[in-house]
Amino acid sequence: MELSKEEETIISLCKETKYRYGHRKIKELLKRNYQIKLNRNTVRMSKMFVGE
């Protein structure tokens, strides 16, 4: 299964922050650093896919 660009970015952010941030903080970092606006459920599901 291939990951989208957004999902890969979420996974890399989780790894960078050592999985300490929740979906709200990851969503804010996506918006601030990458200009990516996603629904919170999308961020949560991507984090669950990673295994958090």
VMD Tcl script that builds the backbone (N, CA, C; Angstrom):
set m [mol new atoms 156]
animate dup $m
set s [atomselect $m all]
$s set {name element resname resid chain x y z} {
  {N N MET 1 A 0.841 -1.180 0.000}
  {CA C MET 1 A 0.000 0.000 0.000}
  {C C MET 1 A 0.887 1.245 0.000}
  {N N GLU 2 A 0.623 2.132 -0.921}
  {CA C GLU 2 A 1.416 3.354 -1.011}
  {C C GLU 2 A 0.824 4.439 -0.121}
  {N N LEU 3 A 1.695 5.242 0.435}
  {CA C LEU 3 A 1.278 6.341 1.287}
  {C C LEU 3 A 1.253 7.631 0.485}
  {N N SER 4 A 0.331 8.496 0.845}
  {CA C SER 4 A 0.276 9.798 0.199}
  {C C SER 4 A 1.386 10.686 0.765}
  {N N LYS 5 A 1.603 11.800 0.123}
  {CA C LYS 5 A 2.629 12.744 0.575}
  {C C LYS 5 A 2.308 13.229 1.990}
  {N N GLU 6 A 1.027 13.488 2.247}
  {CA C GLU 6 A 0.612 13.958 3.561}
  {C C GLU 6 A 0.873 12.899 4.634}
  {N N GLU 7 A 0.556 11.644 4.315}
  {CA C GLU 7 A 0.768 10.572 5.279}
  {C C GLU 7 A 2.256 10.383 5.573}
  {N N GLU 8 A 3.078 10.479 4.555}
  {CA C GLU 8 A 4.526 10.364 4.761}
  {C C GLU 8 A 5.042 11.501 5.640}
  {N N THR 9 A 4.483 12.699 5.449}
  {CA C THR 9 A 4.880 13.849 6.263}
  {C C THR 9 A 4.469 13.643 7.709}
  {N N ILE 10 A 3.265 13.123 7.929}
  {CA C ILE 10 A 2.791 12.850 9.287}
  {C C ILE 10 A 3.700 11.822 9.961}
  {N N ILE 11 A 4.060 10.781 9.249}
  {CA C ILE 11 A 4.919 9.742 9.806}
  {C C ILE 11 A 6.292 10.306 10.149}
  {N N SER 12 A 6.837 11.139 9.268}
  {CA C SER 12 A 8.157 11.712 9.550}
  {C C SER 12 A 8.105 12.656 10.752}
  {N N LEU 13 A 7.013 13.435 10.886}
  {CA C LEU 13 A 6.867 14.306 12.053}
  {C C LEU 13 A 6.770 13.484 13.335}
  {N N CYS 14 A 6.037 12.387 13.281}
  {CA C CYS 14 A 5.917 11.521 14.457}
  {C C CYS 14 A 7.272 10.967 14.852}
  {N N LYS 15 A 8.051 10.541 13.882}
  {CA C LYS 15 A 9.369 9.995 14.177}
  {C C LYS 15 A 10.307 11.067 14.720}
  {N N GLU 16 A 10.236 12.275 14.152}
  {CA C GLU 16 A 11.090 13.377 14.612}
  {C C GLU 16 A 10.792 13.739 16.063}
  {N N THR 17 A 9.509 13.695 16.428}
  {CA C THR 17 A 9.100 14.093 17.775}
  {C C THR 17 A 9.020 12.898 18.720}
  {N N LYS 18 A 9.495 11.745 18.255}
  {CA C LYS 18 A 9.531 10.514 19.046}
  {C C LYS 18 A 8.146 10.132 19.558}
  {N N TYR 19 A 7.134 10.383 18.745}
  {CA C TYR 19 A 5.746 9.995 19.018}
  {C C TYR 19 A 5.182 10.615 20.292}
  {N N ARG 20 A 5.681 11.774 20.660}
  {CA C ARG 20 A 5.213 12.418 21.889}
  {C C ARG 20 A 4.061 13.387 21.658}
  {N N TYR 21 A 3.832 13.795 20.420}
  {CA C TYR 21 A 2.785 14.760 20.131}
  {C C TYR 21 A 1.522 14.049 19.687}
  {N N GLY 22 A 0.397 14.620 20.089}
  {CA C GLY 22 A -0.901 14.092 19.687}
  {C C GLY 22 A -1.327 14.627 18.333}
  {N N HIS 23 A -2.547 14.257 17.937}
  {CA C HIS 23 A -3.023 14.659 16.617}
  {C C HIS 23 A -3.196 16.164 16.492}
  {N N ARG 24 A -3.513 16.838 17.575}
  {CA C ARG 24 A -3.703 18.297 17.502}
  {C C ARG 24 A -2.382 19.018 17.224}
  {N N LYS 25 A -1.339 18.614 17.908}
  {CA C LYS 25 A -0.023 19.241 17.723}
  {C C LYS 25 A 0.543 18.911 16.347}
  {N N ILE 26 A 0.382 17.663 15.908}
  {CA C ILE 26 A 0.861 17.276 14.576}
  {C C ILE 26 A 0.113 18.067 13.514}
  {N N LYS 27 A -1.190 18.224 13.692}
  {CA C LYS 27 A -1.991 19.003 12.736}
  {C C LYS 27 A -1.494 20.447 12.666}
  {N N GLU 28 A -1.176 21.024 13.800}
  {CA C GLU 28 A -0.671 22.404 13.842}
  {C C GLU 28 A 0.700 22.514 13.187}
  {N N LEU 29 A 1.567 21.531 13.409}
  {CA C LEU 29 A 2.883 21.542 12.771}
  {C C LEU 29 A 2.763 21.407 11.256}
  {N N LEU 30 A 1.835 20.580 10.793}
  {CA C LEU 30 A 1.605 20.444 9.356}
  {C C LEU 30 A 1.179 21.776 8.757}
  {N N LYS 31 A 0.284 22.439 9.459}
  {CA C LYS 31 A -0.235 23.721 8.973}
  {C C LYS 31 A 0.854 24.789 8.964}
  {N N ARG 32 A 1.636 24.833 10.045}
  {CA C ARG 32 A 2.649 25.870 10.202}
  {C C ARG 32 A 3.870 25.647 9.317}
  {N N ASN 33 A 4.403 24.435 9.295}
  {CA C ASN 33 A 5.666 24.175 8.619}
  {C C ASN 33 A 5.531 23.750 7.167}
  {N N TYR 34 A 4.417 23.094 6.844}
  {CA C TYR 34 A 4.272 22.526 5.502}
  {C C TYR 34 A 3.093 23.096 4.719}
  {N N GLN 35 A 2.329 23.992 5.326}
  {CA C GLN 35 A 1.137 24.583 4.703}
  {C C GLN 35 A 0.167 23.496 4.224}
  {N N ILE 36 A 0.026 22.446 5.027}
  {CA C ILE 36 A -0.890 21.351 4.724}
  {C C ILE 36 A -2.028 21.421 5.723}
  {N N LYS 37 A -3.250 21.564 5.222}
  {CA C LYS 37 A -4.421 21.597 6.083}
  {C C LYS 37 A -5.168 20.288 5.935}
  {N N LEU 38 A -5.266 19.559 7.035}
  {CA C LEU 38 A -5.954 18.281 7.040}
  {C C LEU 38 A -6.973 18.236 8.168}
  {N N ASN 39 A -7.972 17.414 7.990}
  {CA C ASN 39 A -8.949 17.153 9.021}
  {C C ASN 39 A -8.270 16.389 10.154}
  {N N ARG 40 A -8.714 16.598 11.371}
  {CA C ARG 40 A -8.073 15.927 12.514}
  {C C ARG 40 A -8.211 14.422 12.422}
  {N N ASN 41 A -9.316 13.941 11.841}
  {CA C ASN 41 A -9.508 12.498 11.716}
  {C C ASN 41 A -8.487 11.887 10.762}
  {N N THR 42 A -8.108 12.616 9.742}
  {CA C THR 42 A -7.091 12.140 8.809}
  {C C THR 42 A -5.760 11.995 9.529}
  {N N VAL 43 A -5.424 12.972 10.364}
  {CA C VAL 43 A -4.177 12.930 11.116}
  {C C VAL 43 A -4.212 11.769 12.111}
  {N N ARG 44 A -5.334 11.595 12.789}
  {CA C ARG 44 A -5.461 10.506 13.765}
  {C C ARG 44 A -5.324 9.144 13.107}
  {N N MET 45 A -5.970 8.962 11.966}
  {CA C MET 45 A -5.910 7.674 11.281}
  {C C MET 45 A -4.498 7.380 10.782}
  {N N SER 46 A -3.816 8.409 10.296}
  {CA C SER 46 A -2.435 8.218 9.827}
  {C C SER 46 A -1.523 7.852 10.984}
  {N N LYS 47 A -1.748 8.473 12.149}
  {CA C LYS 47 A -0.954 8.133 13.321}
  {C C LYS 47 A -1.234 6.706 13.769}
  {N N MET 48 A -2.473 6.268 13.679}
  {CA C MET 48 A -2.814 4.895 14.056}
  {C C MET 48 A -2.187 3.908 13.089}
  {N N PHE 49 A -2.079 4.291 11.816}
  {CA C PHE 49 A -1.473 3.431 10.825}
  {C C PHE 49 A -0.003 3.193 11.130}
  {N N VAL 50 A 0.646 4.217 11.677}
  {CA C VAL 50 A 2.052 4.107 12.047}
  {C C VAL 50 A 2.214 3.157 13.231}
  {N N GLY 51 A 1.217 3.118 14.066}
  {CA C GLY 51 A 1.276 2.195 15.187}
  {C C GLY 51 A 1.299 2.858 16.542}
  {N N GLU 52 A 0.909 4.126 16.588}
  {CA C GLU 52 A 0.897 4.803 17.889}
  {C C GLU 52 A -0.419 4.552 18.562}
}
mol reanalyze $m
mol bondsrecalc $m
mol representation Tube
mol addrep $m
